Structure formats: structure tokens, C-alpha cells
Amino acid sequence: MLYLTCKNHLIILEQTLKQCSLWADSAPSVHAMASSAPFACDTMAFEQWLQFIFIPQMSELIELEQPLPTNMAIAPMAEHVWQGMTDYAELIRHLHNFDSVLSQQ
């Protein structure tokens, strides 16, 4: 059940990123993707990290039924990055819900 719930959260996350016009048509460079900084904050925007690193990695964990992170805290980073941007309130709310689902497993 947890895997299905998380898969649905990823679908909603993608849809919400698209609704907020934060979905990119092309991937960041190989160099950017190789970042080891948290959220790849040194090489790409947070929304790029969500699209090109977080969603694919979580999708793979779900597909392979691997253990999922239990102490995820993506929403605080979203709040920091999009502070005062009311257009992204729904996106931040969704990330809070996703964090909560994973922390309750």
C-alpha cells in the first residue's frame, strides 16, 4: 500500500510542477546531475532536482520495492526556496504531505 501511495504522490508532484510551470523540457548537464551537494543546490534549481533526481530515484525504489526513506524533509527546502511565492503553496503543501507519509511508515 505504501508503494502505491508514494507512486500517486510522485504523479501529483509531477502534475503540480507542470501546473506551476516548473517542469523543464530538457535535463541539466551531466556535470549538474553529478552534484553531491544536498538537493544538487550548487548546480541546479530545486525544481530541476525534483524532476531529474528525486522523482526518478523514488520511482525506481518504488518499482523495485526497495526500502523508502523514512526521514524525508523536502518540504522545508521547498519553503526556503519558494519563500513568499504564493503560487507554489499547493506544491509545498503536497511536499509536506509526502514527507509525512514517508515519516509514518
C-alpha positions as CSV (number, residue, x, y, z in Angstrom):
1,M,0.0,0.0,0.0
2,L,2.9,2.4,0.8
3,Y,4.4,2.0,-2.6
4,L,1.1,2.8,-4.3
5,T,0.6,5.8,-2.1
6,C,4.1,7.1,-2.9
7,K,3.6,6.4,-6.6
8,N,0.5,8.5,-6.5
9,H,2.4,11.3,-4.7
10,L,5.0,11.3,-7.4
11,I,2.3,11.6,-10.1
12,I,0.7,14.5,-8.3
13,L,4.1,16.1,-7.8
14,E,4.8,15.9,-11.5
15,Q,1.4,17.4,-12.3
16,T,1.8,20.2,-9.8
17,L,5.3,21.1,-11.1
18,K,3.8,21.3,-14.6
19,Q,0.9,23.4,-13.4
20,C,3.3,25.8,-11.7
21,S,5.4,26.0,-15.0
22,L,8.3,24.4,-13.2
23,W,8.7,21.4,-15.4
24,A,11.7,21.6,-17.8
25,D,11.8,20.2,-21.3
26,S,15.5,19.3,-21.1
27,A,17.7,17.8,-18.5
28,P,20.5,19.6,-16.8
29,S,24.1,18.9,-17.9
30,V,25.9,15.7,-16.9
31,H,28.0,17.8,-14.6
32,A,24.9,19.2,-12.9
33,M,23.5,15.8,-12.4
34,A,26.7,14.6,-10.8
35,S,26.4,17.0,-7.9
36,S,26.9,15.6,-4.4
37,A,25.5,18.7,-2.7
38,P,22.2,18.3,-0.9
39,F,19.4,18.9,-3.4
40,A,22.2,19.5,-6.0
41,C,21.8,23.1,-4.9
42,D,25.2,24.0,-6.3
43,T,24.4,23.0,-9.9
44,M,20.6,23.2,-10.5
45,A,17.4,24.8,-9.3
46,F,15.3,22.9,-6.7
47,E,12.6,22.1,-9.2
48,Q,15.2,20.6,-11.5
49,W,16.4,18.4,-8.6
50,L,12.8,17.3,-8.0
51,Q,12.2,16.5,-11.7
52,F,15.5,14.9,-12.7
53,I,16.8,13.4,-9.5
54,F,14.2,12.9,-6.8
55,I,11.3,11.7,-9.0
56,P,13.4,9.2,-11.0
57,Q,15.1,7.8,-7.9
58,M,11.9,7.5,-5.9
59,S,10.2,5.9,-8.9
60,E,13.0,3.3,-9.1
61,L,12.8,2.5,-5.4
62,I,9.0,2.0,-5.7
63,E,9.3,0.0,-8.9
64,L,11.8,-2.4,-7.3
65,E,10.0,-2.3,-3.9
66,Q,13.2,-1.2,-2.2
67,P,13.2,0.4,1.2
68,L,11.9,4.0,1.1
69,P,13.4,6.9,3.0
70,T,11.8,7.3,6.4
71,N,13.0,10.7,7.4
72,M,12.5,12.8,4.3
73,A,12.3,16.5,4.7
74,I,11.8,18.0,1.3
75,A,9.1,20.5,2.2
76,P,11.4,22.7,4.4
77,M,13.7,23.1,1.4
78,A,10.7,24.0,-0.8
79,E,9.6,26.5,1.8
80,H,13.1,28.1,1.8
81,V,13.5,28.2,-2.0
82,W,10.0,29.4,-2.7
83,Q,9.6,31.6,0.4
84,G,6.8,34.2,-0.2
85,M,5.8,32.7,-3.6
86,T,2.1,32.1,-3.0
87,D,1.8,30.5,-6.5
88,Y,3.7,27.5,-5.1
89,A,1.7,27.0,-1.9
90,E,-0.1,23.9,-3.3
91,L,3.2,22.4,-4.3
92,I,4.7,23.0,-0.9
93,R,1.6,21.6,0.8
94,H,1.9,18.4,-1.3
95,L,5.6,18.0,-0.4
96,H,4.6,18.3,3.3
97,N,2.1,15.5,2.8
98,F,4.6,13.4,1.0
99,D,7.2,13.9,3.8
100,S,4.5,12.9,6.3
101,V,3.6,9.7,4.5
102,L,7.2,8.6,4.5
103,S,7.9,9.5,8.1
104,Q,4.8,7.5,9.3
105,Q,5.9,4.2,7.7
